[in-house]
Amino acid sequence: MTEQETLNNVEKALDEIRPFLISDGGNIKLLSIEDDIVKVQLEGACTGCSVNQMTLKNGVEATIKKYAPQIKEVVNIG
């Protein structure tokens, strides 16, 4: 998979997740993809949410890996 295809697939995954985050008063922004690690920034209500690590791993990371299986990890850069 090319870098552009990976980027497109990660964006598709984020588009799938975003409505759920927005409904809770938050959002997510893709910062970069380096060495198959996706760096995102949780925004709005998500920044102070006590369950954001769980959301990140169980929701965001799982969905991104569905679209781009080569991704190793998703990290939040606060």
Phi and psi in radians as a Rosetta constraint file:
Dihedral C 1 N 2 CA 2 C 2 CIRCULARHARMONIC -1.300 0.35
Dihedral N 2 CA 2 C 2 N 3 CIRCULARHARMONIC 2.890 0.35
Dihedral C 2 N 3 CA 3 C 3 CIRCULARHARMONIC -1.045 0.35
Dihedral N 3 CA 3 C 3 N 4 CIRCULARHARMONIC -0.691 0.35
Dihedral C 3 N 4 CA 4 C 4 CIRCULARHARMONIC -1.157 0.35
Dihedral N 4 CA 4 C 4 N 5 CIRCULARHARMONIC -0.704 0.35
Dihedral C 4 N 5 CA 5 C 5 CIRCULARHARMONIC -1.121 0.35
Dihedral N 5 CA 5 C 5 N 6 CIRCULARHARMONIC -0.731 0.35
Dihedral C 5 N 6 CA 6 C 6 CIRCULARHARMONIC -1.068 0.35
Dihedral N 6 CA 6 C 6 N 7 CIRCULARHARMONIC -0.812 0.35
Dihedral C 6 N 7 CA 7 C 7 CIRCULARHARMONIC -1.032 0.35
Dihedral N 7 CA 7 C 7 N 8 CIRCULARHARMONIC -0.804 0.35
Dihedral C 7 N 8 CA 8 C 8 CIRCULARHARMONIC -1.062 0.35
Dihedral N 8 CA 8 C 8 N 9 CIRCULARHARMONIC -0.741 0.35
Dihedral C 8 N 9 CA 9 C 9 CIRCULARHARMONIC -1.182 0.35
Dihedral N 9 CA 9 C 9 N 10 CIRCULARHARMONIC -0.668 0.35
Dihedral C 9 N 10 CA 10 C 10 CIRCULARHARMONIC -1.147 0.35
Dihedral N 10 CA 10 C 10 N 11 CIRCULARHARMONIC -0.722 0.35
Dihedral C 10 N 11 CA 11 C 11 CIRCULARHARMONIC -1.089 0.35
Dihedral N 11 CA 11 C 11 N 12 CIRCULARHARMONIC -0.694 0.35
Dihedral C 11 N 12 CA 12 C 12 CIRCULARHARMONIC -1.067 0.35
Dihedral N 12 CA 12 C 12 N 13 CIRCULARHARMONIC -0.750 0.35
Dihedral C 12 N 13 CA 13 C 13 CIRCULARHARMONIC -1.089 0.35
Dihedral N 13 CA 13 C 13 N 14 CIRCULARHARMONIC -0.770 0.35
Dihedral C 13 N 14 CA 14 C 14 CIRCULARHARMONIC -1.143 0.35
Dihedral N 14 CA 14 C 14 N 15 CIRCULARHARMONIC -0.627 0.35
Dihedral C 14 N 15 CA 15 C 15 CIRCULARHARMONIC -1.099 0.35
Dihedral N 15 CA 15 C 15 N 16 CIRCULARHARMONIC -0.561 0.35
Dihedral C 15 N 16 CA 16 C 16 CIRCULARHARMONIC -1.255 0.35
Dihedral N 16 CA 16 C 16 N 17 CIRCULARHARMONIC -0.622 0.35
Dihedral C 16 N 17 CA 17 C 17 CIRCULARHARMONIC -1.439 0.35
Dihedral N 17 CA 17 C 17 N 18 CIRCULARHARMONIC -0.640 0.35
Dihedral C 17 N 18 CA 18 C 18 CIRCULARHARMONIC -0.880 0.35
Dihedral N 18 CA 18 C 18 N 19 CIRCULARHARMONIC -0.789 0.35
Dihedral C 18 N 19 CA 19 C 19 CIRCULARHARMONIC -1.008 0.35
Dihedral N 19 CA 19 C 19 N 20 CIRCULARHARMONIC -0.595 0.35
Dihedral C 19 N 20 CA 20 C 20 CIRCULARHARMONIC -1.202 0.35
Dihedral N 20 CA 20 C 20 N 21 CIRCULARHARMONIC -0.716 0.35
Dihedral C 20 N 21 CA 21 C 21 CIRCULARHARMONIC -1.186 0.35
Dihedral N 21 CA 21 C 21 N 22 CIRCULARHARMONIC -0.738 0.35
Dihedral C 21 N 22 CA 22 C 22 CIRCULARHARMONIC -1.102 0.35
Dihedral N 22 CA 22 C 22 N 23 CIRCULARHARMONIC -0.672 0.35
Dihedral C 22 N 23 CA 23 C 23 CIRCULARHARMONIC -1.123 0.35
Dihedral N 23 CA 23 C 23 N 24 CIRCULARHARMONIC -0.398 0.35
Dihedral C 23 N 24 CA 24 C 24 CIRCULARHARMONIC -1.696 0.35
Dihedral N 24 CA 24 C 24 N 25 CIRCULARHARMONIC 0.155 0.35
Dihedral C 24 N 25 CA 25 C 25 CIRCULARHARMONIC 1.509 0.35
Dihedral N 25 CA 25 C 25 N 26 CIRCULARHARMONIC 0.267 0.35
Dihedral C 25 N 26 CA 26 C 26 CIRCULARHARMONIC -2.139 0.35
Dihedral N 26 CA 26 C 26 N 27 CIRCULARHARMONIC -2.940 0.35
Dihedral C 26 N 27 CA 27 C 27 CIRCULARHARMONIC -2.914 0.35
Dihedral N 27 CA 27 C 27 N 28 CIRCULARHARMONIC 3.097 0.35
Dihedral C 27 N 28 CA 28 C 28 CIRCULARHARMONIC -2.498 0.35
Dihedral N 28 CA 28 C 28 N 29 CIRCULARHARMONIC 2.466 0.35
Dihedral C 28 N 29 CA 29 C 29 CIRCULARHARMONIC -2.213 0.35
Dihedral N 29 CA 29 C 29 N 30 CIRCULARHARMONIC 2.308 0.35
Dihedral C 29 N 30 CA 30 C 30 CIRCULARHARMONIC -1.387 0.35
Dihedral N 30 CA 30 C 30 N 31 CIRCULARHARMONIC 2.171 0.35
Dihedral C 30 N 31 CA 31 C 31 CIRCULARHARMONIC -1.669 0.35
Dihedral N 31 CA 31 C 31 N 32 CIRCULARHARMONIC -0.871 0.35
Dihedral C 31 N 32 CA 32 C 32 CIRCULARHARMONIC -2.931 0.35
Dihedral N 32 CA 32 C 32 N 33 CIRCULARHARMONIC 2.903 0.35
Dihedral C 32 N 33 CA 33 C 33 CIRCULARHARMONIC -2.246 0.35
Dihedral N 33 CA 33 C 33 N 34 CIRCULARHARMONIC 2.037 0.35
Dihedral C 33 N 34 CA 34 C 34 CIRCULARHARMONIC -2.312 0.35
Dihedral N 34 CA 34 C 34 N 35 CIRCULARHARMONIC 2.199 0.35
Dihedral C 34 N 35 CA 35 C 35 CIRCULARHARMONIC 0.917 0.35
Dihedral N 35 CA 35 C 35 N 36 CIRCULARHARMONIC 0.749 0.35
Dihedral C 35 N 36 CA 36 C 36 CIRCULARHARMONIC 1.081 0.35
Dihedral N 36 CA 36 C 36 N 37 CIRCULARHARMONIC 0.438 0.35
Dihedral C 36 N 37 CA 37 C 37 CIRCULARHARMONIC -2.031 0.35
Dihedral N 37 CA 37 C 37 N 38 CIRCULARHARMONIC 2.150 0.35
Dihedral C 37 N 38 CA 38 C 38 CIRCULARHARMONIC -1.595 0.35
Dihedral N 38 CA 38 C 38 N 39 CIRCULARHARMONIC 2.218 0.35
Dihedral C 38 N 39 CA 39 C 39 CIRCULARHARMONIC -1.875 0.35
Dihedral N 39 CA 39 C 39 N 40 CIRCULARHARMONIC 2.165 0.35
Dihedral C 39 N 40 CA 40 C 40 CIRCULARHARMONIC -2.203 0.35
Dihedral N 40 CA 40 C 40 N 41 CIRCULARHARMONIC 2.907 0.35
Dihedral C 40 N 41 CA 41 C 41 CIRCULARHARMONIC -2.222 0.35
Dihedral N 41 CA 41 C 41 N 42 CIRCULARHARMONIC 2.072 0.35
Dihedral C 41 N 42 CA 42 C 42 CIRCULARHARMONIC -1.355 0.35
Dihedral N 42 CA 42 C 42 N 43 CIRCULARHARMONIC 2.414 0.35
Dihedral C 42 N 43 CA 43 C 43 CIRCULARHARMONIC -2.198 0.35
Dihedral N 43 CA 43 C 43 N 44 CIRCULARHARMONIC 2.914 0.35
Dihedral C 43 N 44 CA 44 C 44 CIRCULARHARMONIC 1.102 0.35
Dihedral N 44 CA 44 C 44 N 45 CIRCULARHARMONIC -2.366 0.35
Dihedral C 44 N 45 CA 45 C 45 CIRCULARHARMONIC -1.083 0.35
Dihedral N 45 CA 45 C 45 N 46 CIRCULARHARMONIC -0.399 0.35
Dihedral C 45 N 46 CA 46 C 46 CIRCULARHARMONIC -1.185 0.35
Dihedral N 46 CA 46 C 46 N 47 CIRCULARHARMONIC -0.435 0.35
Dihedral C 46 N 47 CA 47 C 47 CIRCULARHARMONIC -1.145 0.35
Dihedral N 47 CA 47 C 47 N 48 CIRCULARHARMONIC -0.672 0.35
Dihedral C 47 N 48 CA 48 C 48 CIRCULARHARMONIC -1.790 0.35
Dihedral N 48 CA 48 C 48 N 49 CIRCULARHARMONIC 0.116 0.35
Dihedral C 48 N 49 CA 49 C 49 CIRCULARHARMONIC -1.260 0.35
Dihedral N 49 CA 49 C 49 N 50 CIRCULARHARMONIC 2.326 0.35
Dihedral C 49 N 50 CA 50 C 50 CIRCULARHARMONIC -1.229 0.35
Dihedral N 50 CA 50 C 50 N 51 CIRCULARHARMONIC -0.331 0.35
Dihedral C 50 N 51 CA 51 C 51 CIRCULARHARMONIC -1.822 0.35
Dihedral N 51 CA 51 C 51 N 52 CIRCULARHARMONIC 0.278 0.35
Dihedral C 51 N 52 CA 52 C 52 CIRCULARHARMONIC -1.126 0.35
Dihedral N 52 CA 52 C 52 N 53 CIRCULARHARMONIC -0.540 0.35
Dihedral C 52 N 53 CA 53 C 53 CIRCULARHARMONIC -1.163 0.35
Dihedral N 53 CA 53 C 53 N 54 CIRCULARHARMONIC -0.694 0.35
Dihedral C 53 N 54 CA 54 C 54 CIRCULARHARMONIC -1.159 0.35
Dihedral N 54 CA 54 C 54 N 55 CIRCULARHARMONIC -0.761 0.35
Dihedral C 54 N 55 CA 55 C 55 CIRCULARHARMONIC -1.031 0.35
Dihedral N 55 CA 55 C 55 N 56 CIRCULARHARMONIC -0.770 0.35
Dihedral C 55 N 56 CA 56 C 56 CIRCULARHARMONIC -1.080 0.35
Dihedral N 56 CA 56 C 56 N 57 CIRCULARHARMONIC -0.839 0.35
Dihedral C 56 N 57 CA 57 C 57 CIRCULARHARMONIC -1.325 0.35
Dihedral N 57 CA 57 C 57 N 58 CIRCULARHARMONIC -0.883 0.35
Dihedral C 57 N 58 CA 58 C 58 CIRCULARHARMONIC -1.394 0.35
Dihedral N 58 CA 58 C 58 N 59 CIRCULARHARMONIC -0.549 0.35
Dihedral C 58 N 59 CA 59 C 59 CIRCULARHARMONIC -1.714 0.35
Dihedral N 59 CA 59 C 59 N 60 CIRCULARHARMONIC -1.119 0.35
Dihedral C 59 N 60 CA 60 C 60 CIRCULARHARMONIC -1.162 0.35
Dihedral N 60 CA 60 C 60 N 61 CIRCULARHARMONIC -0.935 0.35
Dihedral C 60 N 61 CA 61 C 61 CIRCULARHARMONIC -1.092 0.35
Dihedral N 61 CA 61 C 61 N 62 CIRCULARHARMONIC -0.753 0.35
Dihedral C 61 N 62 CA 62 C 62 CIRCULARHARMONIC -1.093 0.35
Dihedral N 62 CA 62 C 62 N 63 CIRCULARHARMONIC -0.721 0.35
Dihedral C 62 N 63 CA 63 C 63 CIRCULARHARMONIC -1.204 0.35
Dihedral N 63 CA 63 C 63 N 64 CIRCULARHARMONIC -0.737 0.35
Dihedral C 63 N 64 CA 64 C 64 CIRCULARHARMONIC -1.083 0.35
Dihedral N 64 CA 64 C 64 N 65 CIRCULARHARMONIC -0.740 0.35
Dihedral C 64 N 65 CA 65 C 65 CIRCULARHARMONIC -1.151 0.35
Dihedral N 65 CA 65 C 65 N 66 CIRCULARHARMONIC -0.452 0.35
Dihedral C 65 N 66 CA 66 C 66 CIRCULARHARMONIC -1.152 0.35
Dihedral N 66 CA 66 C 66 N 67 CIRCULARHARMONIC -0.686 0.35
Dihedral C 66 N 67 CA 67 C 67 CIRCULARHARMONIC -1.489 0.35
Dihedral N 67 CA 67 C 67 N 68 CIRCULARHARMONIC -0.586 0.35
Dihedral C 67 N 68 CA 68 C 68 CIRCULARHARMONIC -2.392 0.35
Dihedral N 68 CA 68 C 68 N 69 CIRCULARHARMONIC 1.445 0.35
Dihedral C 68 N 69 CA 69 C 69 CIRCULARHARMONIC -1.061 0.35
Dihedral N 69 CA 69 C 69 N 70 CIRCULARHARMONIC -0.360 0.35
Dihedral C 69 N 70 CA 70 C 70 CIRCULARHARMONIC -1.311 0.35
Dihedral N 70 CA 70 C 70 N 71 CIRCULARHARMONIC -0.202 0.35
Dihedral C 70 N 71 CA 71 C 71 CIRCULARHARMONIC -1.151 0.35
Dihedral N 71 CA 71 C 71 N 72 CIRCULARHARMONIC 2.268 0.35
Dihedral C 71 N 72 CA 72 C 72 CIRCULARHARMONIC -1.500 0.35
Dihedral N 72 CA 72 C 72 N 73 CIRCULARHARMONIC -0.683 0.35
Dihedral C 72 N 73 CA 73 C 73 CIRCULARHARMONIC -2.789 0.35
Dihedral N 73 CA 73 C 73 N 74 CIRCULARHARMONIC 2.711 0.35
Dihedral C 73 N 74 CA 74 C 74 CIRCULARHARMONIC -2.105 0.35
Dihedral N 74 CA 74 C 74 N 75 CIRCULARHARMONIC 2.220 0.35
Dihedral C 74 N 75 CA 75 C 75 CIRCULARHARMONIC -2.152 0.35
Dihedral N 75 CA 75 C 75 N 76 CIRCULARHARMONIC 2.527 0.35
Dihedral C 75 N 76 CA 76 C 76 CIRCULARHARMONIC -1.660 0.35
Dihedral N 76 CA 76 C 76 N 77 CIRCULARHARMONIC 2.152 0.35
Dihedral C 76 N 77 CA 77 C 77 CIRCULARHARMONIC -1.748 0.35
Dihedral N 77 CA 77 C 77 N 78 CIRCULARHARMONIC 1.825 0.35
